[in-house]
């Protein structure tokens, strides 16, 4: 057998709520944070486009086991849409493919508000070509860069809130609270089509993921000014802290032993069936378990 690769860094565990800068890819931001924290293992919870800023939860160590939970979380954005200009990518990084006469063709505020009605609630949205979805193993954005456009099936998504924050001539700023799978650039392009003038994302900021909000974040610059990786690691949220929306289950020393060896166990005062945080008698966090209707809890993600 080939020798195992030696892992660099420390066994850092927890989650960092990063305020990503414009111009950085999510992976670039992740790698910078990983280096600053001197962490062995890291992953993000769903990427933000390079032009986007805002909340990017980063997982380290054991927390990477729960990163998928945040992919399914509801999200909230502030998006600035330029009306009257269409780009091939649907955002300001793309090439301009059509442009209206701003002073003549652009709609007034009441027209925009009326057009937004069709994008609220449950809607079927067609993903943009510039996205990470795959067709025959190829990401759509790679095909788009080759000038290839393929058919995309509409996806059912939910828009909980869609409101106008600001409107100035050819720019409208919206607040969008939505379910997983919603594409902001599709909203910009579809709104532009509905108004008959075209549109694209000029600026985008994610302000909420699940229960986490932008005011809980730190920037890479704030990390850099701290004295050491140990000081930076103090900014991490403990893995179980980011799961407080799940009920807690306490196990005895005996049942915790069997649980940690992959066995379903019985416990008192179980919550209703579903996922739960599991703790030992000393209040140490063991991982995630699923409460079953027969009064048992089975291990799903062990962190010990």
C-alpha positions as CSV (number, residue, x, y, z in Angstrom):
1,X,0.0,0.0,0.0
2,X,1.2,3.5,-0.7
3,X,2.1,5.6,2.4
4,X,-0.7,7.8,3.7
5,X,-0.2,11.5,2.9
6,X,0.7,13.5,6.0
7,X,-2.0,16.1,6.7
8,X,-0.8,19.6,7.1
9,X,-2.2,21.8,9.8
10,X,-4.1,21.2,13.0
11,X,-7.3,19.2,13.7
12,X,-9.5,22.3,13.8
13,X,-13.2,21.7,14.3
14,X,-16.1,24.2,14.0
15,X,-17.7,26.6,11.6
16,X,-16.6,30.1,10.5
17,X,-19.2,32.6,9.2
18,X,-17.3,34.5,6.5
19,X,-18.2,37.7,4.8
20,X,-16.8,36.9,1.3
21,X,-15.3,39.7,-0.8
22,X,-16.2,40.6,-4.3
23,X,-13.8,39.0,-6.9
24,X,-13.0,35.9,-4.8
25,X,-14.4,32.5,-5.7
26,X,-15.8,30.5,-2.8
27,X,-13.0,28.0,-3.0
28,X,-10.4,30.8,-3.0
29,X,-12.0,32.3,0.1
30,X,-12.1,28.8,1.7
31,X,-8.4,28.2,1.0
32,X,-7.4,31.5,2.5
33,X,-9.4,30.9,5.6
34,X,-8.0,27.4,5.9
35,X,-4.4,28.7,5.8
36,X,-5.1,31.5,8.3
37,X,-6.7,28.9,10.7
38,X,-3.9,26.4,10.0
39,X,-6.7,23.8,9.6
40,X,-6.2,20.2,8.2
41,X,-9.7,19.8,6.7
42,X,-12.2,22.4,5.4
43,X,-15.2,22.8,3.1
44,X,-17.8,25.3,2.2
45,X,-21.6,25.0,2.3
46,X,-22.5,26.0,-1.2
47,X,-20.7,28.5,-3.4
48,X,-21.2,32.1,-4.0
49,X,-20.4,33.6,-7.5
50,X,-17.1,35.6,-7.6
51,X,-19.1,38.9,-8.0
52,X,-21.2,38.1,-4.9
53,X,-20.3,39.2,-1.4
54,X,-21.7,38.2,1.9
55,X,-22.4,35.2,4.1
56,X,-20.4,32.1,3.3
57,X,-20.4,29.4,6.1
58,X,-17.1,27.5,6.1
59,X,-16.8,24.1,7.8
60,X,-13.7,22.8,9.5
61,X,-12.8,19.3,10.7
62,X,-15.9,17.4,12.1
63,X,-18.2,20.2,10.9
64,X,-17.6,19.2,7.2
65,X,-19.8,16.2,8.0
66,X,-22.8,18.5,8.3
67,X,-22.0,20.9,5.4
68,X,-24.8,19.3,3.3
69,X,-27.4,20.5,5.7
70,X,-26.7,24.1,4.8
71,X,-27.1,23.4,1.0
72,X,-30.8,22.8,1.8
73,X,-31.2,25.9,3.9
74,X,-33.4,28.9,3.0
75,X,-31.4,32.0,2.0
76,X,-31.8,35.7,1.7
77,X,-30.1,38.1,-0.7
78,X,-29.9,41.7,-1.6
79,X,-29.5,42.1,-5.4
80,X,-29.0,45.1,-7.5
81,X,-30.3,44.6,-11.0
82,X,-29.5,46.9,-13.9
83,X,-32.4,47.2,-16.3
84,X,-32.0,47.9,-20.0
85,X,-28.8,45.8,-20.4
86,X,-28.7,42.1,-21.2
87,X,-25.5,40.1,-20.8
88,X,-24.7,36.6,-21.9
89,X,-24.1,35.4,-18.3
90,X,-26.9,37.3,-16.7
91,X,-24.5,39.3,-14.5
92,X,-22.0,42.1,-14.8
93,X,-19.1,39.8,-15.6
94,X,-20.7,38.8,-18.9
95,X,-20.5,40.4,-22.3
96,X,-23.3,42.8,-23.3
97,X,-25.6,41.3,-25.9
98,X,-28.4,43.8,-26.0
99,X,-29.1,47.3,-24.7
100,X,-32.2,49.4,-24.5
101,X,-32.4,53.1,-24.6
102,X,-32.4,53.7,-20.9
103,X,-34.4,57.0,-20.8
104,X,-37.1,55.7,-23.1
105,X,-37.5,51.9,-22.7
106,X,-37.2,51.5,-19.0
107,X,-40.3,51.0,-16.8
108,X,-41.5,53.0,-13.8
109,X,-41.7,51.7,-10.3
110,X,-45.4,50.6,-10.4
111,X,-44.6,48.5,-13.5
112,X,-41.7,46.8,-11.7
113,X,-43.8,46.1,-8.6
114,X,-46.6,44.5,-10.8
115,X,-44.0,42.4,-12.7
116,X,-42.6,41.1,-9.4
117,X,-45.9,39.5,-8.5
118,X,-45.3,36.5,-10.8
119,X,-42.0,35.7,-9.0
120,X,-43.5,35.3,-5.5
121,X,-44.6,32.1,-3.8
122,X,-44.0,28.7,-5.5
123,X,-42.8,29.1,-9.0
124,X,-41.1,27.1,-11.7
125,X,-37.8,28.6,-12.6
126,X,-35.5,27.6,-15.4
127,X,-31.8,27.5,-14.2
128,X,-29.4,29.8,-16.1
129,X,-26.8,28.4,-18.4
130,X,-24.1,30.0,-16.3
131,X,-24.5,27.7,-13.3
132,X,-22.8,24.6,-11.8
133,X,-25.6,22.1,-12.8
134,X,-24.4,19.4,-15.1
135,X,-25.5,18.1,-18.5
136,X,-23.9,14.7,-19.4
137,X,-21.3,15.3,-16.8
138,X,-20.3,18.8,-18.0
139,X,-21.1,21.9,-15.8
140,X,-23.5,24.1,-17.7
141,X,-21.2,27.2,-17.3
142,X,-18.5,25.4,-19.2
143,X,-20.9,24.7,-22.1
144,X,-22.1,28.3,-22.0
145,X,-18.5,29.6,-22.3
146,X,-18.3,27.5,-25.5
147,X,-21.4,29.2,-26.9
148,X,-23.5,26.0,-26.3
149,X,-27.0,26.3,-24.9
150,X,-28.9,23.2,-23.8
151,X,-32.4,22.6,-22.7
152,X,-32.9,23.0,-18.9
153,X,-35.9,21.6,-17.0
154,X,-37.8,24.1,-14.9
155,X,-37.3,23.6,-11.1
156,X,-40.0,24.2,-8.5
157,X,-38.6,26.8,-6.0
158,X,-40.2,29.1,-3.4
159,X,-39.8,32.8,-3.0
160,X,-41.0,33.8,0.5
161,X,-40.3,37.5,0.2
162,X,-39.5,39.7,-2.8
163,X,-39.5,43.4,-2.1
164,X,-38.1,46.6,-3.6
165,X,-35.4,48.3,-1.4
166,X,-34.4,51.0,-3.9
167,X,-35.1,52.2,-7.4
168,X,-33.1,54.7,-9.3
169,X,-33.6,55.1,-13.1
170,X,-32.1,51.9,-14.5
171,X,-31.2,50.2,-11.3
172,X,-33.6,48.3,-8.9
173,X,-32.4,46.8,-5.6
174,X,-34.4,43.9,-4.3
175,X,-34.5,41.8,-1.1
176,X,-35.1,38.1,-2.0
177,X,-35.8,35.4,0.6
178,X,-36.0,32.0,-1.1
179,X,-35.6,28.3,-0.9
180,X,-32.7,26.2,-2.0
181,X,-32.2,25.9,-5.8
182,X,-33.3,29.5,-6.5
183,X,-31.1,31.4,-9.0
184,X,-30.8,35.1,-8.5
185,X,-29.4,35.7,-12.0
186,X,-32.4,33.9,-13.5
187,X,-34.6,36.3,-11.5
188,X,-32.7,39.3,-13.0
189,X,-33.0,38.0,-16.6
190,X,-36.7,36.9,-16.2
191,X,-37.6,40.2,-14.6
192,X,-35.9,42.1,-17.5
193,X,-37.9,40.0,-20.0
194,X,-41.1,40.6,-18.2
195,X,-40.5,44.3,-18.4
196,X,-39.5,44.2,-22.0
197,X,-36.1,45.8,-21.5
198,X,-33.7,43.1,-20.3
199,X,-31.7,43.0,-17.2
200,X,-28.7,41.5,-15.4
201,X,-27.3,41.2,-11.8
202,X,-25.1,44.3,-11.1
203,X,-24.3,43.4,-7.5
204,X,-25.3,40.6,-5.1
205,X,-25.0,40.1,-1.4
206,X,-26.1,37.1,0.6
207,X,-27.3,38.3,4.0
208,X,-28.8,35.1,5.5
209,X,-28.3,31.3,5.3
210,X,-30.7,29.3,7.5
211,X,-30.6,30.9,10.9
212,X,-27.2,32.6,10.4
213,X,-27.1,36.3,9.4
214,X,-24.6,38.7,7.9
215,X,-24.0,40.5,11.3
216,X,-22.4,37.3,12.7
217,X,-19.7,37.2,10.0
218,X,-16.0,38.1,10.0
219,X,-13.9,39.1,7.0
220,X,-10.6,37.6,5.8
221,X,-9.0,41.0,6.7
222,X,-10.2,40.7,10.3
223,X,-8.7,37.2,10.5
224,X,-5.4,38.4,9.1
225,X,-4.8,41.1,11.7
226,X,-5.1,38.6,14.6
227,X,-1.8,37.4,16.1
228,X,-2.0,33.7,15.4
229,X,-4.0,30.8,14.1
230,X,-5.0,30.0,17.7
231,X,-6.5,33.5,18.1
232,X,-8.4,33.0,14.8
233,X,-9.7,29.6,15.9
234,X,-11.5,31.2,18.8
235,X,-13.9,32.8,16.3
236,X,-15.2,29.4,15.2
237,X,-18.6,28.3,16.2
238,X,-18.6,24.8,17.9
239,X,-20.1,22.2,15.6
240,X,-23.1,21.5,17.9
241,X,-23.8,25.3,18.3
242,X,-24.7,25.5,14.6
243,X,-27.2,22.7,15.1
244,X,-29.2,24.3,17.9
245,X,-32.3,24.2,15.7
246,X,-32.4,20.4,16.3
247,X,-33.7,18.9,19.6
248,X,-31.2,17.5,22.1
249,X,-31.0,13.9,23.4
250,X,-29.0,12.9,26.4
251,X,-27.6,9.4,26.7
252,X,-26.3,7.4,29.7
253,X,-22.7,6.3,29.7
254,X,-23.8,2.8,28.7
255,X,-26.1,3.8,25.8
256,X,-23.5,6.4,24.6
257,X,-20.9,3.6,24.3
258,X,-23.2,1.5,22.1
259,X,-24.3,4.6,20.1
260,X,-20.7,5.5,19.4
261,X,-20.2,2.0,18.0
262,X,-22.9,2.4,15.5
263,X,-25.8,0.8,17.3
264,X,-29.4,2.1,17.8
265,X,-30.2,2.7,21.4
266,X,-33.1,3.4,23.7
267,X,-33.3,6.7,25.6
268,X,-35.7,8.5,27.9
269,X,-37.6,11.7,27.0
270,X,-37.0,11.4,23.3
271,X,-38.4,14.2,21.0
272,X,-40.6,13.5,18.1
273,X,-39.1,11.4,15.3
274,X,-36.5,13.1,13.2
275,X,-32.9,14.3,13.5
276,X,-31.4,15.3,16.9
277,X,-28.2,16.3,18.6
278,X,-26.8,13.5,20.8
279,X,-24.8,14.1,24.0
280,X,-23.1,11.9,26.6
281,X,-23.6,12.2,30.4
282,X,-20.7,14.7,30.6
283,X,-22.5,16.8,28.0
284,X,-19.9,16.1,25.3
285,X,-21.3,16.2,21.8
286,X,-21.4,12.8,20.1
287,X,-23.0,13.6,16.8
288,X,-26.3,13.5,15.0
289,X,-28.9,10.7,15.5
290,X,-32.3,10.0,14.1
291,X,-35.1,9.4,16.6
292,X,-37.3,6.5,15.4
293,X,-41.0,6.0,16.2
294,X,-40.2,2.8,18.2
295,X,-38.5,4.9,20.9
296,X,-34.9,4.4,19.7
297,X,-32.3,6.7,18.3
298,X,-29.8,5.6,15.6
299,X,-26.5,7.2,14.8
300,X,-26.3,9.2,11.5
301,X,-23.1,11.4,11.9
302,X,-20.6,10.6,14.7
303,X,-18.1,13.2,15.7
304,X,-16.1,11.1,18.2
